[in-house]
């Protein structure tokens, strides 16, 4: 029917979530419980993008990249074996989506150095990693790259634990700076003296993401410190049962129960933390009671904890074993994920490039563009028959090509349009123009679909069976009454409308209204100025 929107009008999009993880090798239980376990739950409720942050690995380990590809593969295996489903979420490698680097570069143009130098982890990690030369822009700028990672997908939420919530604030600050500089503005104030411009909250190009607080249970390493591969105290998701048992047998009990006849306190014991996370409630209750009464020795307690951990890891190990036998399938999942991520990222970058004055389209000379005053010959339409490559493309891409052709070759040079969002442009007088495309159907009509928001102008681009493009610029006053009535009656439901032709006359058909003749608006761009 229409190429403006291929989704079901009644469908409600899910909120979007974005998160990533550095590839430092096989993941351990701390990585799993701190992030990955929560991601697996989130994929059922949100539109999720999860990536392996190989660029970020270079910010501290640029001097030795010998294991980077191997580590990426290991993390991908852990992602999939832990339960991330490529049918429910998008999984990809950061460097396979070049828009991450592009947006990072653009954000670096206006981000003050002082903002990055104030990031708490900047000096902390330099102190902890003294053996490495971290006096580099890559290390200073990694929080900005992280901001680009997030903002590129215009997510609603970033899932983090309570202790990481502050890290998202830098991203929000960067988004505010960008929107202040480049997003469409609105006037605010009560009178002429107090009028001021501010970014229009409804049209922000890089919306500020919210923090999605996720549970981050206490999970110590076998020495009682935070679980970390650098400390050598971790239990890996891929560890075999015997290895888990051996590591748990060495786990500290917090310096308690010497001798074993003394009662213990599971609340200050790392082994108790493991039971709380992995043992069944009945087992956990039994362990806590017998520890407090010295009815169980630490050796037995650790053996039971290792059995609980192994029971939880068993299906993860089984999935990993199957995936390891088919590495090509893992790589295919990452490639398909990158292709999906590129689509979403490019939608953002189209907007970003437009408002920052960048363009990937070759400029068309004013001699090629049509004159501002429409002649009778231009009313005959525009020949698209030479664009033979378009007609075998999928509908959304074909529609985008028609819009791009319209912008570069048909819109008069005097008309200045800035892209605001997908299919929405703004004139220099801040008029919002909704640009939509359609091809003639078997009944000789053109079907369109749009969000029934407020637009000052509709740009209807439609082509007939002879591949002649017709362009109509319809002012709001023509269609406002039925458009507003539909909006009130149906709220956010997409509006489906039509255009028909009778001889040389063209009519706009909106729900609940008589056909409106729009022939006079064919090729007329005056209302845009």
KOLDREN-510321 format. One record per residue (C-alpha): residue number from 1; x, y, z. Coordinates in nm, 3 decimals. Each point is the difference from the previous one (the first is absolute). Example, Ala and Ser with C-alpha at 12.3 -4.5 7.8 and 13.67 -1.06 7.14 Angstrom:
BEGIN
R; 1; 1.230; -0.450; 0.780
R; 2; 0.137; 0.344; -0.066
REM end
This chain:
BEGIN
R; 1; 0.000; 0.000; 0.000
R; 2; 0.260; 0.255; 0.108
R; 3; 0.375; 0.022; 0.023
R; 4; 0.005; 0.258; 0.277
R; 5; -0.027; -0.248; 0.284
R; 6; 0.006; -0.376; -0.038
R; 7; -0.086; -0.082; 0.362
R; 8; -0.341; -0.092; 0.132
R; 9; -0.163; 0.330; 0.101
R; 10; -0.140; -0.157; 0.315
R; 11; 0.336; -0.133; 0.116
R; 12; 0.157; 0.172; 0.298
R; 13; 0.381; 0.026; -0.016
R; 14; 0.190; -0.126; 0.301
R; 15; 0.227; 0.228; 0.199
R; 16; 0.361; -0.031; -0.117
R; 17; 0.295; -0.114; 0.214
R; 18; 0.373; 0.014; -0.081
R; 19; 0.297; -0.147; 0.185
R; 20; 0.343; -0.142; -0.076
R; 21; 0.288; -0.192; 0.153
R; 22; 0.374; 0.013; -0.055
R; 23; 0.158; -0.321; -0.136
R; 24; 0.256; -0.097; 0.261
R; 25; -0.038; -0.375; -0.049
R; 26; -0.246; -0.256; 0.128
R; 27; -0.262; 0.147; 0.232
R; 28; -0.019; -0.087; 0.368
R; 29; -0.286; -0.016; 0.247
R; 30; 0.048; 0.366; 0.091
R; 31; -0.054; 0.106; -0.363
R; 32; -0.299; -0.232; -0.018
R; 33; -0.183; 0.109; 0.314
R; 34; 0.104; 0.365; -0.037
R; 35; -0.127; 0.043; -0.356
R; 36; -0.054; -0.299; -0.227
R; 37; -0.266; -0.173; 0.213
R; 38; -0.203; 0.323; 0.000
R; 39; 0.041; 0.044; -0.377
R; 40; -0.150; -0.342; -0.056
R; 41; -0.311; 0.111; 0.191
R; 42; -0.019; 0.341; -0.171
R; 43; -0.007; -0.144; -0.353
R; 44; -0.354; -0.129; 0.060
R; 45; -0.135; 0.345; 0.088
R; 46; 0.209; 0.254; -0.193
R; 47; 0.149; 0.058; -0.344
R; 48; 0.357; -0.086; 0.097
R; 49; 0.339; 0.072; -0.157
R; 50; 0.296; -0.175; 0.166
R; 51; 0.352; 0.040; -0.134
R; 52; 0.355; -0.121; 0.058
R; 53; 0.207; 0.316; 0.053
R; 54; 0.325; -0.080; -0.181
R; 55; 0.084; 0.370; -0.053
R; 56; -0.017; 0.043; 0.377
R; 57; 0.242; -0.289; 0.050
R; 58; 0.259; 0.202; -0.195
R; 59; -0.025; 0.300; 0.235
R; 60; 0.212; -0.184; 0.259
R; 61; 0.145; -0.296; -0.195
R; 62; 0.100; 0.165; -0.328
R; 63; 0.361; -0.119; 0.040
R; 64; -0.090; -0.371; -0.014
R; 65; -0.291; -0.100; -0.222
R; 66; 0.111; -0.359; -0.055
R; 67; -0.301; -0.146; 0.186
R; 68; -0.266; 0.254; -0.092
R; 69; -0.171; -0.205; -0.274
R; 70; 0.010; -0.311; 0.215
R; 71; -0.149; 0.190; 0.295
R; 72; -0.278; 0.136; -0.220
R; 73; -0.086; -0.356; -0.105
R; 74; 0.002; -0.120; 0.362
R; 75; -0.233; 0.279; 0.112
R; 76; -0.234; -0.069; -0.291
R; 77; -0.016; -0.365; 0.106
R; 78; -0.078; 0.102; 0.357
R; 79; -0.269; 0.246; -0.112
R; 80; -0.180; -0.267; -0.199
R; 81; 0.049; -0.288; 0.241
R; 82; -0.128; 0.213; 0.291
R; 83; -0.328; 0.047; -0.183
R; 84; 0.016; 0.307; -0.225
R; 85; -0.220; -0.089; -0.295
R; 86; 0.079; 0.162; -0.338
R; 87; -0.370; -0.032; -0.085
R; 88; -0.086; 0.221; 0.298
R; 89; 0.292; 0.244; 0.011
R; 90; 0.275; 0.140; -0.222
R; 91; 0.350; -0.126; 0.084
R; 92; 0.298; 0.152; -0.181
R; 93; 0.364; 0.108; 0.016
R; 94; 0.055; 0.371; 0.057
R; 95; 0.263; 0.050; -0.273
R; 96; -0.225; -0.165; -0.259
R; 97; -0.229; 0.305; 0.020
R; 98; 0.214; 0.291; -0.126
R; 99; -0.257; 0.256; 0.116
R; 100; 0.130; -0.046; 0.358
R; 101; 0.333; 0.156; -0.099
R; 102; -0.168; 0.266; -0.215
R; 103; -0.230; 0.126; 0.274
R; 104; 0.287; -0.012; 0.252
R; 105; 0.202; 0.228; -0.228
R; 106; -0.287; 0.247; -0.040
R; 107; -0.067; 0.009; 0.375
R; 108; 0.368; 0.067; 0.064
R; 109; -0.027; 0.326; -0.195
R; 110; -0.193; 0.175; 0.278
R; 111; 0.067; -0.202; 0.317
R; 112; 0.229; 0.191; 0.242
R; 113; 0.313; -0.177; 0.120
R; 114; -0.087; 0.101; 0.355
R; 115; -0.319; -0.205; -0.018
R; 116; 0.198; -0.315; -0.084
R; 117; 0.274; 0.071; 0.254
R; 118; -0.261; 0.014; 0.276
R; 119; -0.117; -0.358; -0.064
R; 120; 0.087; -0.181; 0.328
R; 121; 0.130; -0.316; -0.167
R; 122; 0.250; 0.198; -0.212
R; 123; 0.252; 0.060; 0.280
R; 124; -0.098; -0.315; 0.192
R; 125; 0.088; -0.230; -0.290
R; 126; 0.319; 0.188; -0.077
R; 127; 0.102; -0.066; 0.360
R; 128; -0.099; -0.369; -0.014
R; 129; 0.163; -0.062; -0.339
R; 130; 0.332; 0.176; 0.054
R; 131; 0.183; -0.259; -0.209
R; 132; -0.183; 0.124; -0.312
R; 133; 0.044; 0.330; -0.182
R; 134; -0.348; 0.148; 0.022
R; 135; 0.094; 0.359; -0.081
R; 136; -0.195; -0.033; -0.326
R; 137; -0.307; 0.164; -0.148
R; 138; -0.155; -0.346; -0.040
R; 139; 0.005; -0.054; 0.374
R; 140; -0.109; 0.354; 0.083
R; 141; -0.276; -0.020; -0.260
R; 142; -0.135; -0.347; 0.078
R; 143; -0.297; 0.144; 0.198
R; 144; -0.089; 0.207; -0.308
R; 145; 0.020; -0.309; -0.220
R; 146; -0.229; -0.165; 0.254
R; 147; -0.241; 0.293; -0.038
R; 148; 0.009; -0.042; -0.378
R; 149; -0.068; -0.374; 0.041
R; 150; -0.315; 0.082; 0.195
R; 151; -0.135; 0.305; -0.183
R; 152; 0.049; -0.159; -0.342
R; 153; -0.300; -0.226; 0.064
R; 154; -0.217; 0.268; 0.164
R; 155; -0.087; -0.244; 0.282
R; 156; -0.262; 0.061; 0.263
R; 157; 0.204; -0.176; 0.269
R; 158; 0.353; -0.109; 0.088
R; 159; -0.001; -0.294; 0.244
R; 160; 0.251; 0.051; 0.283
R; 161; 0.038; -0.078; 0.365
R; 162; -0.038; 0.267; 0.268
R; 163; 0.378; 0.048; 0.024
R; 164; 0.023; 0.072; -0.375
R; 165; -0.292; 0.240; -0.035
R; 166; 0.232; 0.303; 0.017
R; 167; 0.182; -0.123; -0.313
R; 168; -0.309; 0.064; -0.211
R; 169; -0.013; 0.364; 0.112
R; 170; 0.292; 0.092; -0.229
R; 171; -0.199; -0.139; -0.294
R; 172; -0.299; 0.210; 0.102
R; 173; 0.220; 0.311; 0.024
R; 174; 0.145; -0.065; -0.349
R; 175; -0.353; -0.047; -0.139
R; 176; -0.109; 0.331; 0.157
R; 177; 0.293; 0.183; -0.158
R; 178; -0.071; -0.153; -0.341
R; 179; -0.371; 0.082; 0.013
R; 180; 0.070; 0.357; 0.113
R; 181; 0.222; 0.047; -0.303
R; 182; -0.184; -0.192; -0.270
R; 183; -0.349; -0.130; 0.083
R; 184; -0.308; 0.192; -0.124
R; 185; -0.097; 0.283; 0.234
R; 186; -0.322; 0.139; 0.139
R; 187; -0.082; 0.342; 0.147
R; 188; -0.083; 0.020; 0.370
R; 189; -0.106; 0.294; 0.213
R; 190; -0.311; 0.192; 0.100
R; 191; 0.058; 0.320; -0.197
R; 192; 0.224; 0.150; -0.267
R; 193; 0.258; 0.114; 0.254
R; 194; 0.044; -0.345; 0.150
R; 195; -0.007; -0.208; -0.317
R; 196; 0.293; -0.238; -0.032
R; 197; 0.095; -0.300; -0.211
R; 198; 0.050; -0.347; 0.146
R; 199; 0.024; -0.350; -0.150
R; 200; -0.348; -0.133; -0.075
R; 201; -0.044; -0.302; 0.232
R; 202; -0.222; -0.171; -0.259
R; 203; 0.268; 0.022; -0.270
R; 204; 0.332; -0.072; 0.170
R; 205; 0.244; -0.173; -0.232
R; 206; 0.195; -0.162; 0.285
R; 207; -0.249; -0.054; 0.285
R; 208; 0.148; -0.037; 0.346
R; 209; -0.021; -0.367; 0.102
R; 210; -0.134; -0.100; 0.338
R; 211; 0.173; -0.237; 0.239
R; 212; -0.164; -0.340; 0.029
R; 213; 0.109; -0.124; 0.341
R; 214; 0.059; -0.374; -0.003
R; 215; 0.083; -0.228; 0.294
R; 216; 0.373; -0.035; 0.066
R; 217; 0.029; -0.260; 0.275
R; 218; 0.310; -0.030; 0.210
R; 219; 0.222; -0.261; -0.161
R; 220; 0.354; -0.031; 0.138
R; 221; 0.298; -0.179; -0.148
R; 222; 0.150; -0.300; 0.174
R; 223; 0.229; 0.231; 0.204
R; 224; -0.289; 0.216; 0.117
R; 225; 0.083; 0.297; -0.221
R; 226; -0.205; 0.104; -0.300
R; 227; 0.006; -0.277; -0.258
R; 228; 0.247; 0.093; -0.274
R; 229; 0.224; -0.189; -0.241
R; 230; 0.280; 0.245; 0.083
R; 231; -0.018; -0.115; 0.364
R; 232; 0.007; -0.368; -0.101
R; 233; -0.303; -0.061; 0.223
R; 234; -0.275; -0.067; -0.254
R; 235; -0.224; -0.293; -0.090
R; 236; -0.070; -0.006; -0.373
R; 237; -0.333; -0.078; -0.161
R; 238; 0.184; -0.261; -0.205
R; 239; 0.185; -0.165; 0.292
R; 240; -0.055; -0.377; 0.017
R; 241; -0.161; -0.141; 0.318
R; 242; 0.331; -0.118; 0.143
R; 243; 0.156; 0.342; -0.044
R; 244; -0.295; 0.166; 0.177
R; 245; 0.034; -0.246; 0.290
R; 246; 0.374; 0.059; 0.025
R; 247; -0.038; 0.380; -0.001
R; 248; -0.283; -0.005; 0.253
R; 249; 0.207; -0.221; 0.230
R; 250; 0.253; 0.286; 0.018
R; 251; -0.258; 0.269; 0.063
R; 252; 0.049; 0.201; 0.317
R; 253; -0.263; -0.017; 0.273
R; 254; 0.079; 0.351; 0.115
R; 255; 0.245; -0.115; 0.271
R; 256; -0.270; -0.172; 0.207
R; 257; -0.046; -0.336; 0.174
R; 258; 0.346; -0.083; 0.121
R; 259; -0.042; -0.265; 0.130
R; 260; -0.297; -0.135; -0.191
R; 261; -0.190; -0.062; 0.321
R; 262; -0.062; 0.374; 0.020
R; 263; -0.326; 0.132; -0.150
R; 264; 0.028; 0.226; -0.306
R; 265; -0.182; 0.292; -0.155
R; 266; -0.103; -0.062; -0.363
R; 267; -0.073; 0.373; -0.045
R; 268; 0.375; 0.079; 0.004
R; 269; 0.112; -0.315; -0.180
R; 270; 0.070; 0.003; -0.378
R; 271; -0.119; -0.361; -0.019
R; 272; -0.328; 0.114; 0.156
R; 273; -0.032; 0.257; -0.280
R; 274; 0.037; -0.280; -0.255
R; 275; -0.274; -0.203; 0.168
R; 276; -0.231; 0.300; 0.005
R; 277; 0.039; 0.039; -0.377
R; 278; 0.017; -0.357; -0.129
R; 279; -0.145; -0.241; 0.257
R; 280; -0.370; -0.073; 0.016
R; 281; -0.175; 0.183; 0.286
R; 282; -0.043; -0.318; 0.204
R; 283; 0.369; -0.085; -0.034
R; 284; 0.106; 0.358; 0.077
R; 285; -0.216; 0.006; 0.315
R; 286; 0.145; -0.331; 0.114
R; 287; 0.359; 0.118; -0.055
R; 288; -0.058; 0.325; 0.188
R; 289; -0.153; -0.178; 0.298
R; 290; 0.269; -0.271; 0.023
R; 291; 0.280; 0.256; -0.041
R; 292; -0.135; 0.204; 0.289
R; 293; -0.021; -0.313; 0.220
R; 294; 0.328; -0.153; -0.121
R; 295; -0.187; -0.310; -0.122
R; 296; 0.177; 0.010; -0.338
R; 297; 0.370; 0.037; -0.080
R; 298; 0.124; 0.253; -0.254
R; 299; 0.126; -0.280; -0.227
R; 300; -0.352; -0.141; -0.033
R; 301; -0.148; 0.349; -0.039
R; 302; 0.235; 0.074; -0.290
R; 303; -0.073; -0.334; -0.166
R; 304; -0.374; 0.070; 0.011
R; 305; 0.058; 0.354; -0.137
R; 306; 0.207; -0.136; -0.289
R; 307; -0.277; -0.252; -0.077
R; 308; -0.257; 0.283; -0.010
R; 309; 0.223; 0.206; -0.231
R; 310; 0.060; -0.296; -0.229
R; 311; -0.373; -0.069; -0.017
R; 312; -0.059; 0.360; -0.112
R; 313; 0.287; -0.009; -0.252
R; 314; -0.089; -0.340; -0.149
R; 315; -0.235; 0.127; -0.278
R; 316; 0.239; 0.287; -0.075
R; 317; 0.290; -0.243; -0.044
R; 318; -0.211; -0.226; -0.222
R; 319; -0.096; 0.289; -0.230
R; 320; 0.362; 0.113; -0.014
R; 321; 0.119; -0.346; -0.101
R; 322; -0.248; -0.003; -0.288
R; 323; 0.099; 0.349; -0.112
R; 324; 0.372; -0.084; 0.014
R; 325; -0.064; -0.275; -0.255
R; 326; -0.145; 0.255; -0.243
R; 327; 0.210; 0.318; 0.014
R; 328; -0.127; 0.111; -0.342
R; 329; -0.353; 0.027; 0.140
R; 330; 0.124; 0.220; 0.286
R; 331; 0.173; 0.227; -0.249
R; 332; -0.311; 0.010; -0.218
R; 333; -0.206; 0.113; 0.300
R; 334; 0.246; 0.283; 0.061
R; 335; -0.005; 0.101; -0.367
R; 336; -0.380; 0.004; -0.011
R; 337; -0.002; 0.197; 0.324
R; 338; 0.244; 0.255; -0.143
R; 339; -0.220; 0.041; -0.309
R; 340; -0.302; 0.073; 0.221
R; 341; 0.201; 0.234; 0.221
R; 342; 0.128; 0.190; -0.305
R; 343; -0.358; 0.064; -0.114
R; 344; -0.095; 0.150; 0.335
R; 345; 0.327; 0.192; 0.036
R; 346; -0.024; 0.143; -0.350
R; 347; -0.350; 0.135; 0.072
R; 348; 0.153; 0.205; 0.283
R; 349; 0.301; 0.106; -0.205
R; 350; -0.220; 0.122; -0.286
R; 351; -0.150; 0.248; 0.245
R; 352; 0.333; 0.085; 0.162
R; 353; 0.174; 0.065; -0.333
R; 354; -0.287; 0.215; -0.118
R; 355; -0.003; 0.235; 0.299
R; 356; 0.379; 0.023; 0.022
R; 357; 0.029; 0.105; -0.364
R; 358; 0.149; -0.325; -0.126
R; 359; -0.133; -0.187; -0.302
R; 360; 0.071; -0.316; -0.190
R; 361; -0.215; 0.107; -0.294
R; 362; 0.160; 0.170; -0.298
R; 363; -0.130; 0.358; -0.023
R; 364; -0.213; 0.073; -0.304
R; 365; 0.070; 0.324; -0.185
R; 366; -0.269; 0.266; -0.010
R; 367; -0.020; -0.044; -0.378
R; 368; -0.111; -0.360; 0.048
R; 369; -0.249; 0.082; 0.275
R; 370; -0.333; 0.132; -0.115
R; 371; -0.094; 0.363; 0.021
R; 372; -0.193; 0.129; 0.297
R; 373; -0.295; 0.111; -0.213
R; 374; -0.171; -0.309; -0.137
R; 375; -0.050; -0.007; -0.375
R; 376; -0.278; -0.182; -0.178
R; 377; 0.249; -0.257; -0.135
R; 378; 0.115; -0.094; 0.350
R; 379; -0.360; -0.087; 0.087
R; 380; 0.035; -0.302; -0.224
R; 381; 0.210; -0.170; 0.268
R; 382; 0.354; -0.130; 0.024
R; 383; 0.132; -0.297; -0.194
R; 384; 0.131; -0.281; 0.224
R; 385; 0.032; -0.261; -0.275
R; 386; 0.379; 0.034; -0.007
R; 387; 0.022; -0.104; 0.366
R; 388; -0.035; -0.367; -0.097
R; 389; 0.204; -0.125; 0.296
R; 390; -0.263; 0.127; 0.244
R; 391; -0.286; -0.224; -0.102
R; 392; 0.152; -0.326; 0.123
R; 393; 0.094; 0.147; 0.338
R; 394; -0.195; -0.068; 0.317
R; 395; -0.275; 0.262; 0.055
R; 396; 0.160; 0.200; 0.283
R; 397; 0.327; 0.045; -0.189
R; 398; -0.183; 0.091; -0.320
R; 399; -0.206; 0.258; 0.189
R; 400; 0.318; 0.149; 0.150
R; 401; 0.154; 0.027; -0.347
R; 402; -0.309; 0.183; -0.129
R; 403; 0.016; 0.244; 0.293
R; 404; 0.372; 0.058; -0.055
R; 405; -0.059; 0.060; -0.372
R; 406; -0.278; 0.246; 0.084
R; 407; 0.228; 0.190; 0.239
R; 408; 0.296; 0.017; -0.236
R; 409; -0.167; 0.046; -0.339
R; 410; -0.355; 0.130; 0.040
R; 411; -0.021; 0.228; 0.306
R; 412; 0.085; 0.353; -0.122
R; 413; 0.333; 0.147; 0.104
R; 414; -0.181; 0.280; 0.186
R; 415; -0.161; -0.251; 0.236
R; 416; 0.218; -0.087; 0.298
R; 417; -0.095; -0.321; 0.177
R; 418; 0.165; -0.153; 0.306
R; 419; -0.075; -0.357; 0.096
R; 420; -0.162; -0.022; 0.342
R; 421; -0.079; -0.371; 0.024
R; 422; -0.092; -0.288; -0.226
R; 423; -0.214; 0.150; -0.283
R; 424; -0.036; 0.333; 0.182
R; 425; 0.178; 0.316; -0.118
R; 426; 0.000; 0.358; 0.126
R; 427; 0.001; 0.313; -0.217
R; 428; 0.201; 0.311; 0.085
R; 429; -0.322; 0.143; 0.146
R; 430; -0.029; -0.302; 0.232
R; 431; -0.288; -0.155; -0.194
R; 432; -0.014; -0.377; 0.042
R; 433; -0.036; -0.195; -0.326
R; 434; -0.098; -0.369; -0.004
R; 435; 0.140; -0.165; -0.314
R; 436; -0.163; -0.327; -0.101
R; 437; 0.011; -0.216; -0.312
R; 438; -0.230; -0.243; -0.176
R; 439; -0.031; -0.179; -0.332
R; 440; -0.326; -0.036; -0.192
R; 441; -0.198; -0.313; 0.084
R; 442; -0.214; -0.215; -0.227
R; 443; -0.304; 0.220; 0.065
R; 444; 0.182; 0.313; -0.110
R; 445; 0.040; 0.147; 0.348
R; 446; 0.293; 0.081; 0.225
R; 447; 0.002; -0.105; 0.365
R; 448; 0.185; 0.181; 0.277
R; 449; 0.059; -0.052; 0.371
R; 450; 0.111; 0.249; 0.264
R; 451; 0.006; 0.075; 0.368
R; 452; -0.288; 0.250; 0.043
R; 453; 0.226; 0.264; 0.152
R; 454; -0.012; 0.370; -0.083
R; 455; 0.171; 0.081; -0.331
R; 456; -0.025; 0.337; -0.174
R; 457; 0.044; -0.169; -0.338
R; 458; -0.041; -0.341; -0.159
R; 459; 0.237; -0.089; -0.285
R; 460; -0.166; -0.284; -0.192
R; 461; 0.236; -0.170; -0.245
R; 462; -0.177; -0.254; -0.217
R; 463; 0.081; -0.170; -0.325
R; 464; -0.227; -0.162; -0.254
R; 465; 0.027; -0.313; -0.210
R; 466; 0.200; 0.194; -0.263
R; 467; 0.260; 0.081; 0.271
R; 468; -0.087; 0.370; 0.001
R; 469; 0.045; 0.164; 0.340
R; 470; -0.265; 0.251; 0.110
R; 471; 0.073; 0.235; 0.291
R; 472; -0.264; 0.181; 0.206
R; 473; 0.075; 0.250; 0.277
R; 474; -0.324; 0.023; 0.199
R; 475; -0.035; 0.270; 0.272
R; 476; -0.144; -0.096; 0.338
R; 477; -0.306; 0.220; -0.045
R; 478; -0.121; -0.234; -0.277
R; 479; -0.008; -0.318; 0.208
R; 480; 0.007; 0.124; 0.361
R; 481; -0.363; -0.067; 0.099
R; 482; -0.023; -0.374; -0.088
R; 483; 0.364; -0.053; 0.102
R; 484; -0.059; 0.148; 0.347
R; 485; -0.328; -0.190; 0.039
R; 486; 0.175; -0.329; -0.073
R; 487; 0.281; 0.084; 0.241
R; 488; -0.247; 0.068; 0.283
R; 489; -0.199; -0.316; -0.068
R; 490; 0.292; -0.239; -0.047
R; 491; 0.280; 0.154; 0.211
R; 492; 0.334; -0.148; -0.116
R; 493; -0.141; -0.239; -0.259
R; 494; 0.149; 0.050; -0.345
R; 495; -0.215; 0.186; -0.251
R; 496; -0.056; -0.177; -0.334
R; 497; -0.114; 0.227; -0.282
R; 498; -0.019; 0.003; -0.379
R; 499; 0.040; 0.210; -0.309
R; 500; -0.204; -0.066; -0.313
R; 501; -0.014; 0.138; -0.352
R; 502; -0.295; 0.080; -0.221
R; 503; 0.115; 0.116; -0.341
R; 504; 0.237; 0.288; 0.071
R; 505; -0.135; 0.060; 0.353
R; 506; 0.161; -0.138; 0.317
R; 507; -0.179; -0.056; 0.330
R; 508; 0.116; -0.056; 0.358
R; 509; -0.215; -0.256; 0.185
R; 510; 0.013; 0.009; 0.381
R; 511; -0.208; -0.220; 0.235
R; 512; -0.345; 0.140; 0.073
R; 513; 0.025; 0.286; -0.249
R; 514; -0.104; 0.077; -0.355
R; 515; 0.281; -0.014; -0.262
R; 516; 0.199; 0.326; -0.012
R; 517; 0.127; 0.119; -0.336
R; 518; 0.374; 0.073; 0.018
R; 519; 0.078; 0.043; -0.372
R; 520; 0.104; 0.363; 0.057
R; 521; 0.276; -0.109; 0.240
R; 522; 0.182; -0.215; -0.253
R; 523; 0.360; 0.116; -0.028
R; 524; -0.069; 0.315; 0.203
R; 525; 0.284; 0.070; 0.247
R; 526; -0.098; 0.354; 0.098
R; 527; -0.152; -0.110; 0.336
R; 528; 0.342; -0.132; 0.107
R; 529; 0.152; 0.351; 0.004
REM end
